[in-house]
Amino acid sequence: MAREEAMATPGYDYDKDIPAGFYDEIYQRRAGVRFFWHDLKFRAVAARLEGAARVLDVGCGPGTFIGNYLGGVDCLGIDVSTPQIDYANRRYGTARHRFSTEALGGLGAAGGRFDAVTLIEVIEHLAPVDSRRLLAEVRGLLSPQARLVVTTPNYRSLWPLIEWGVNRVSRVSYEQQHINRYGRGRLAAELAQAGYARVETGTAVGLAPFAAVLGQRPAQWLDAVERSIGHLGCGNLLIAVARP
């Protein structure tokens, strides 16, 4: 199928540089800092999809979000990486959970419309002109009362320090991948420029994942506290809900 080069980091080979299922295997450990990080992120997105019957996850990777958080929902995950899509189909593919390398343009031409589209840590991998184009393009795939949910690292938080550490201990580094850095104001502005009429931005995932070194209960307790105060606007991930 067609591949959409504008959805990939220039000069980075996602087929070769990230092992198939890499992030899903981290998630499947069901313990530790990195699992809890992904779990909190996915829970934050899923909470904003209530009532959506048909969801498109753009940049779905190995299918972890759809496969573990959207049971009973009709979902399509797309990604530029064939190895990741093959993994997603093997592990999570069902009649209601489908994964493909199909391009967004093909979905639009076929008249595809969704109750929700998710972009979970995708736009930071794209050149600014490509991220703006993507935000505008997915708007055309939303039904009239639908929503787009976007997450991206918050570079006005502790994230730059966290990223520096991950780059030095992980098999997969973000140094070549994260080429587009967002703050809350810029994300809201670009969504408005892309034609979204209603945009709400906030933050998610604070320090709770790091409490997971002490066990799941301390991490859950700290997460509850941080959510109760809205992460003071300084969560390590930006999260936005935009409606056409």
C-alpha positions in Angstrom: 0.0 0.0 0.0 1.0 3.6 -0.3 3.3 5.1 2.3 3.0 8.7 3.4 6.5 10.1 3.7 5.2 13.3 5.3 4.4 11.2 8.3 8.0 10.2 9.0 11.0 11.9 10.4 13.3 13.0 7.5 16.3 10.7 7.3 15.1 8.2 9.9 14.3 4.6 8.9 11.4 3.4 11.1 11.5 0.0 9.4 15.1 -0.7 10.5 15.9 1.6 13.4 13.1 0.5 15.8 12.6 -3.3 16.3 9.1 -4.5 15.5 7.1 -4.5 18.7 9.8 -2.7 20.7 7.4 -0.4 22.7 4.7 -3.0 23.0 7.3 -5.4 24.7 8.1 -2.6 27.2 4.4 -2.3 27.9 3.8 -6.0 28.3 6.2 -6.0 31.3 3.3 -4.5 33.2 5.7 -3.0 35.7 8.3 -0.3 36.0 8.7 3.3 35.0 8.4 2.9 31.3 5.3 0.7 31.5 3.6 3.1 33.9 4.5 6.1 31.6 2.8 4.5 28.6 -0.2 3.3 30.7 -0.9 6.8 32.1 -0.6 8.3 28.6 -2.9 5.8 27.0 -5.5 6.1 29.8 -5.5 9.9 29.4 -6.2 9.5 25.7 -8.8 6.8 26.2 -10.7 9.0 28.7 -11.1 11.6 26.0 -12.7 9.1 23.6 -15.8 8.3 25.5 -18.7 7.6 23.2 -16.6 7.2 20.1 -17.7 4.2 18.1 -15.2 4.4 15.2 -11.6 5.5 15.9 -8.6 6.1 13.7 -5.2 6.0 15.4 -2.6 7.7 13.2 1.0 6.5 13.9 -0.3 3.5 15.8 3.1 1.7 16.0 2.7 -1.9 17.3 -0.9 -1.4 18.1 -0.6 -1.2 21.9 -3.2 1.5 22.5 -5.9 0.0 20.3 -5.2 -3.5 21.5 -5.3 -2.7 25.2 -7.6 0.3 25.7 -10.3 0.3 23.0 -12.0 -3.1 23.4 -15.4 -3.1 21.7 -14.6 -0.1 19.6 -14.2 -0.3 15.8 -10.6 0.9 15.2 -8.2 1.4 12.4 -4.5 1.9 13.2 -2.2 3.2 10.5 1.6 3.6 10.5 4.4 4.1 8.0 6.3 1.2 9.4 5.5 -2.2 7.8 7.2 -4.2 10.5 5.2 -2.5 13.2 2.0 -3.0 11.4 2.8 -6.6 10.8 3.4 -7.0 14.5 0.2 -5.2 15.4 -1.9 -7.4 13.1 -0.3 -10.6 14.6 -0.8 -9.5 18.2 -3.9 -7.4 18.2 -5.6 -7.8 14.9 -9.3 -8.7 15.0 -12.4 -8.1 13.0 -12.9 -4.8 14.8 -9.2 -3.9 15.3 -7.5 -3.5 12.0 -4.0 -2.2 11.2 -2.6 -0.9 7.9 0.1 1.1 6.1 -2.6 2.8 4.1 -2.0 6.6 3.6 -4.4 9.2 5.0 -5.0 10.4 1.5 -6.5 7.1 0.5 -8.8 7.1 3.5 -10.1 10.5 2.6 -10.6 9.7 -1.1 -12.6 6.6 0.0 -14.9 8.9 2.1 -13.7 7.5 5.4 -15.1 9.4 8.5 -14.4 8.7 12.1 -15.8 9.7 15.5 -12.3 10.3 16.8 -8.8 10.5 15.4 -5.8 10.1 17.7 -2.2 11.3 17.2 -0.3 9.9 20.2 3.2 11.3 20.1 3.4 11.7 16.4 3.8 15.3 15.5 7.1 15.8 17.3 8.6 13.4 14.8 7.6 15.5 11.8 9.1 18.7 10.2 6.9 21.6 11.3 5.4 22.0 7.8 4.5 18.3 7.8 2.9 18.4 11.3 0.7 21.4 10.3 -0.3 19.6 7.1 -1.2 16.4 9.1 -3.3 18.3 11.6 -5.3 19.9 8.8 -5.6 16.6 6.8 -7.0 14.6 9.7 -9.7 17.2 10.2 -11.2 16.1 6.9 -11.6 12.6 8.3 -13.7 13.6 11.3 -17.5 13.4 11.3 -19.2 16.7 12.3 -19.4 16.1 16.0 -16.1 14.2 16.2 -12.8 15.0 17.9 -9.1 14.9 17.4 -6.9 13.9 20.4 -3.3 14.8 20.2 -0.4 14.1 22.6 3.2 15.4 22.3 6.1 15.9 24.7 5.8 19.2 26.7 9.2 20.9 26.2 8.3 23.4 28.9 8.3 20.8 31.6 10.9 18.3 32.9 10.6 16.4 29.6 13.9 17.6 28.0 15.8 16.2 31.0 13.8 12.9 30.9 14.5 12.6 27.2 18.2 13.2 27.7 18.3 10.3 30.2 16.3 8.0 27.9 18.6 8.7 25.0 21.5 7.4 27.1 20.0 4.2 28.4 17.5 3.0 25.8 18.2 0.9 22.7 16.1 3.4 20.8 17.1 7.1 21.1 14.9 10.2 20.5 17.8 12.4 19.4 17.1 11.9 15.6 13.4 11.4 16.0 12.2 14.4 18.0 12.7 17.3 15.6 9.6 19.4 16.4 9.3 20.7 19.9 6.0 22.0 21.3 4.8 24.1 24.2 1.1 24.5 25.1 0.6 27.8 23.3 2.1 26.6 20.0 0.1 23.4 20.0 -3.2 25.3 20.5 -2.2 27.9 17.8 -1.4 25.2 15.2 -4.7 23.4 15.8 -6.6 26.7 15.4 -4.6 27.4 12.2 -5.6 23.9 10.9 -9.2 24.9 11.1 -10.4 23.4 14.4 -13.2 25.5 15.9 -12.8 24.3 19.5 -9.5 23.5 21.1 -8.8 22.5 24.7 -5.2 21.9 25.8 -3.8 20.5 29.0 -1.0 18.3 30.3 -0.7 14.7 31.5 1.9 12.3 33.0 3.8 14.0 35.7 6.3 12.4 38.1 4.1 9.4 39.0 5.8 6.9 36.6 9.1 7.4 38.6 7.4 6.3 41.8 6.9 2.9 40.1 10.4 2.0 41.2 8.7 1.6 44.7 5.8 -0.4 43.3 2.5 0.2 41.5 0.6 1.6 44.5 2.9 4.5 45.2 2.8 5.4 41.5 -1.0 5.2 41.4 -1.2 7.4 44.5 1.1 10.0 43.2 -0.8 10.0 39.8 -4.1 10.6 41.6 -2.6 13.6 43.5 -1.1 15.1 40.3 -4.3 14.7 38.4 -6.3 16.4 41.2 -4.2 19.5 40.7 -4.0 19.3 36.9 -0.3 18.6 37.1 -0.1 22.4 37.8 0.0 22.7 34.0 3.5 21.2 34.0 2.8 17.6 33.1 5.4 16.1 30.8 3.0 15.5 28.0 0.7 18.0 26.3 -2.7 16.7 25.5 -5.2 18.5 23.3 -8.8 17.8 22.2 -9.8 19.6 19.0 -13.2 19.6 17.3 -14.0 20.7 13.7 
